[in-house]
Amino acid sequence: MTKKNRKAIIASLGLLLTAMIWGFAFVVVKDSLDTMPPIYMLAIRFTIASLGLCVIFRKKLRLIDKAMLKSGAVLGTLIYLGYATQTIGCKYTTAGKNAFLTTVYVVMVPFLHWLFNKRRPDIFCTIAAFIAIIGIGLISLNDDLSVNIGDALTLLCGLCFAIHIVFVERYTEKQDPVTLTVVQMVVSALLSWLSAPFLDGNLPLGIFNSGMIGSMLYLGLLSTMLAFLLQLVCQKYTPASVAALLLSMEAVFGVIFSTIFLKETLYARMVIGCFVLFFAIIMAETKFEFLKKVGISKCKKINASSSEQEISKNAN
């Protein structure tokens, strides 16, 4: 095994670990929402992550200039809005549905690229979008065909994350991604602290027992700081389509962990919807390139075999 292949395998495992960390975070958030107000949860989460990032990358802070502050403000606002709608949404829906509906951003990104950057999505993305709508309907629609507020907020969260991805690609072309990550986390923390008193009222200090402190440390250090760093480093050695597919596994882990730890019930219709949405995500990101490669490889073998037979006949 070459050094390059070894790095690619390690990077893929790192992205899978990131998806697993994010998947379990849905369980932690859902469990914590029983006592912790959602926006204060974000404020604490982003503050822990910001402090950790500032300590680790303190030498990079000198790279911050006016342009980076502006870019970081945009990204930080989108991250804040995405996590706010996701966290509040989780309060009114199950952790499993929250996890799967969040990943709809994967399908949204190509269309937002078309809107902001004039890059038209291909046929695979277009078909995947329609398939995703079917999957979302199966997961989130109630028996009376209505959607609860939690599912609607989670879909809005997916839109915020999709826009965030588009702007990350734009800003990181000229700016250092690590420093930009630090700035956006700090902005997200500030927005959370500023809005929490208006949206959540006063923070009840009596809720901070050992279990709650552990949950906040998990969300801040693992699910936010470590996960974002893992994603940043591992994507350097992994093709974008493979990286997106591995990261979208957070939905699968979210459903598995919520079923195990929260005893959430998955109905047959929701399970089918999860598979349909996951299929749409695979189509949008891989465009079934691996099937094309297999087909090309088989064709080459068939052609090579035919050539050998022809040569053998001529020789005889």
C-alpha positions in Angstrom: 0.0 0.0 0.0 1.4 3.4 -1.0 1.7 6.3 1.4 -0.9 8.2 -0.6 -3.4 5.4 -0.4 -2.7 5.0 3.4 -3.4 8.7 3.9 -6.7 8.4 1.8 -7.9 5.5 4.0 -7.0 7.3 7.2 -8.7 10.4 6.0 -11.9 8.5 5.1 -11.9 6.9 8.5 -11.5 10.4 10.0 -14.5 11.7 8.1 -16.5 8.6 9.2 -15.6 9.3 12.8 -16.7 12.9 12.2 -20.1 11.7 11.0 -20.3 9.4 14.0 -19.6 12.3 16.4 -22.2 14.4 14.8 -24.7 11.5 14.8 -24.4 11.0 18.5 -24.6 14.8 19.0 -28.3 14.6 18.0 -28.9 12.3 21.0 -27.0 14.6 23.4 -28.9 17.7 22.1 -32.3 16.0 22.4 -31.6 14.7 25.9 -30.2 18.1 27.0 -33.2 20.1 25.7 -35.3 18.8 28.5 -33.5 21.2 30.9 -31.2 23.4 28.8 -32.7 26.3 26.7 -31.7 25.8 23.0 -30.0 29.1 22.3 -28.0 29.1 25.6 -26.9 25.6 24.6 -25.5 27.0 21.4 -23.9 29.9 23.2 -22.0 27.5 25.6 -21.2 25.1 22.7 -19.7 27.7 20.4 -17.9 29.4 23.3 -16.1 26.2 24.3 -15.2 25.5 20.7 -14.0 29.1 20.1 -11.8 29.0 23.2 -10.3 25.7 22.2 -9.6 26.8 18.6 -8.1 30.1 19.8 -5.7 28.3 22.1 -4.7 25.7 19.4 -4.4 28.2 16.6 -3.3 31.3 18.5 -0.5 31.9 16.1 -2.9 32.1 13.1 -4.9 34.9 14.8 -2.5 37.4 13.4 -3.8 36.6 9.9 -7.2 38.1 10.8 -7.9 41.3 8.7 -10.9 43.3 7.7 -11.8 41.0 4.8 -11.6 37.9 7.0 -13.7 39.5 9.7 -16.4 40.3 7.0 -16.3 36.7 5.6 -16.3 35.2 9.1 -19.3 37.3 10.0 -21.3 36.0 7.1 -20.3 32.3 7.8 -20.8 32.7 11.5 -24.3 34.1 11.0 -25.2 31.2 8.7 -23.7 28.7 11.2 -25.7 30.3 14.0 -29.0 30.3 12.0 -28.4 26.7 10.9 -27.7 25.4 14.4 -30.4 27.5 16.0 -33.1 26.2 13.7 -31.7 22.6 14.0 -31.6 22.7 17.9 -35.0 24.3 18.3 -36.4 21.9 15.7 -35.0 19.0 17.6 -37.1 20.1 20.6 -40.3 19.4 18.6 -39.3 16.3 16.6 -37.3 13.2 17.1 -33.5 13.1 17.1 -33.6 10.6 14.2 -35.8 12.7 12.0 -33.8 15.7 12.9 -30.6 14.0 11.8 -31.9 12.8 8.5 -33.7 16.0 7.5 -30.6 18.0 8.3 -28.6 16.2 5.5 -31.0 17.5 2.8 -28.3 20.3 2.4 -26.3 17.9 0.3 -29.0 18.0 -2.4 -29.6 21.7 -2.0 -26.0 22.8 -2.6 -25.8 22.3 -6.4 -29.0 24.5 -6.9 -27.6 27.2 -4.6 -24.4 27.1 -6.7 -26.6 27.8 -9.7 -28.3 30.7 -7.9 -25.1 32.4 -6.5 -22.3 31.2 -8.9 -24.3 30.5 -12.1 -23.1 26.9 -12.1 -26.0 24.9 -13.5 -26.6 21.5 -11.7 -26.4 18.3 -13.8 -29.1 15.8 -14.5 -28.1 13.6 -11.5 -28.6 16.5 -9.1 -31.9 17.4 -10.6 -33.3 13.9 -10.4 -31.8 13.5 -6.9 -33.7 16.6 -5.8 -37.0 15.2 -6.8 -36.2 11.9 -5.1 -35.2 13.7 -2.0 -38.6 15.5 -1.9 -40.2 12.1 -1.8 -37.9 10.9 1.0 -38.5 14.0 3.0 -42.3 13.6 2.6 -42.1 10.0 3.8 -40.0 11.0 6.8 -41.8 14.2 7.9 -45.4 14.2 6.8 -48.0 13.3 9.4 -51.0 11.1 8.7 -53.0 14.2 7.8 -50.2 15.3 5.4 -49.1 18.1 7.7 -45.5 18.8 8.7 -44.8 19.6 12.4 -42.8 22.8 13.3 -39.7 20.7 14.3 -39.4 19.1 10.8 -40.0 22.5 9.1 -37.2 24.2 11.2 -34.9 21.3 10.5 -35.4 21.7 6.7 -34.7 25.4 7.2 -31.5 24.4 9.0 -30.5 22.3 6.0 -31.0 25.4 3.8 -28.7 27.5 6.0 -26.0 24.8 6.0 -26.2 24.5 2.2 -25.8 28.3 1.8 -22.9 28.1 4.3 -21.1 25.5 2.1 -21.5 27.6 -1.0 -19.9 30.6 0.7 -17.2 28.6 2.4 -16.0 27.5 -1.1 -16.0 31.1 -2.2 -14.2 32.5 0.8 -11.5 29.8 1.2 -10.2 30.4 -2.3 -8.3 33.4 -1.0 -8.5 33.1 2.8 -7.0 30.7 5.3 -9.7 28.1 6.1 -8.4 27.4 9.7 -8.4 31.1 10.7 -11.8 31.5 9.0 -13.1 28.6 11.1 -12.0 30.4 14.3 -13.6 33.7 13.3 -16.9 32.1 12.3 -17.1 30.2 15.6 -16.5 33.3 17.6 -19.2 35.2 15.6 -21.6 32.3 16.2 -20.9 32.4 20.0 -21.4 36.2 20.1 -24.7 35.9 18.2 -25.9 33.1 20.5 -25.1 35.1 23.7 -26.7 38.2 22.3 -30.0 36.5 21.2 -30.4 34.0 24.1 -31.9 36.4 26.6 -34.5 37.5 24.1 -35.4 34.0 22.8 -34.8 31.9 26.0 -35.1 34.4 28.9 -32.8 33.9 31.8 -30.4 31.0 32.0 -31.3 28.7 34.9 -27.9 28.1 36.6 -29.3 25.2 38.7 -29.3 22.9 35.6 -25.5 22.6 35.6 -25.0 19.2 37.1 -22.2 16.8 36.2 -24.3 15.2 33.4 -25.1 18.6 31.8 -21.5 19.8 32.0 -20.4 16.5 30.3 -23.0 17.1 27.5 -21.8 20.7 26.9 -18.2 19.6 26.8 -19.1 16.9 24.2 -21.0 19.4 22.0 -18.3 22.1 22.4 -15.0 20.0 22.2 -16.0 17.0 20.2 -19.0 17.8 18.1 -17.9 21.3 17.2 -14.2 21.9 17.6 -12.8 18.4 16.9 -15.4 17.5 14.3 -14.8 20.7 12.3 -11.0 20.2 12.5 -11.3 16.6 11.4 -13.4 17.6 8.4 -11.0 20.4 7.5 -7.9 18.1 7.6 -9.4 14.9 6.2 -11.1 16.6 3.2 -7.7 17.6 2.0 -6.9 13.9 1.2 -10.4 12.8 0.1 -12.4 13.6 -3.1 -15.3 16.0 -2.5 -17.9 13.5 -3.6 -16.6 10.8 -1.2 -16.2 13.2 1.6 -19.8 14.4 1.3 -21.1 10.9 1.2 -19.1 9.9 4.3 -20.2 13.0 6.2 -23.9 12.4 5.3 -23.6 9.2 7.3 -24.3 11.4 10.3 -27.9 10.9 9.5 -27.6 7.1 9.7 -25.6 7.3 12.9 -28.2 9.8 14.3 -31.0 7.3 13.6 -29.1 4.4 15.1 -28.0 6.2 18.2 -31.5 7.8 18.8 -33.1 4.3 18.5 -30.6 2.8 20.9 -30.2 5.5 23.6 -33.5 7.4 23.3 -35.7 4.4 22.5 -37.3 6.3 19.6 -39.7 4.4 17.4 -39.1 4.2 13.7 -42.1 3.4 11.6 -41.9 1.5 8.3 -42.8 4.7 6.3 -40.0 6.6 8.0 -37.4 3.8 7.4 -38.3 3.8 3.6 -38.1 7.6 3.6 -34.6 7.4 5.1 -33.4 5.0 2.4 -35.0 7.1 -0.3 -33.3 10.3 1.0 -30.0 8.5 1.4 -30.2 7.2 -2.2 -30.8 10.8 -3.4 -27.7 12.0 -1.5 -25.6 9.2 -3.0 -26.9 10.1 -6.5 -26.2 13.8 -6.0 -22.7 13.4 -4.7 -21.3 10.4 -6.5 -23.3 10.5 -9.7 -22.7 6.8 -9.7 -19.1 7.3 -11.0 -18.1 4.0 -9.4 -20.6 2.2 -11.6 -19.3 3.9 -14.7 -15.7 2.9 -13.7 -16.8 -0.7 -13.2 -18.6 -0.7 -16.6 -15.6 0.8 -18.3 -13.3 -1.7 -16.7 -15.5 -4.6 -17.7 -15.7 -3.3 -21.3 -11.9 -3.1 -21.4 -11.6 -6.7 -20.2 -14.2 -7.9 -22.7 -12.4 -6.0 -25.6 -9.0 -7.3 -24.4 -10.4 -10.9 -24.3 -12.0 -10.4 -27.8 -8.7 -9.1 -29.2 -6.8 -12.1 -27.7 -9.3 -14.5 -29.2 -9.0 -12.8 -32.6 -5.2 -12.9 -32.5 -5.4 -16.6 -31.5 -7.7 -17.4 -34.5 -5.4 -15.5 -36.9 -2.4 -17.4 -35.6 -4.2 -20.7 -36.1 
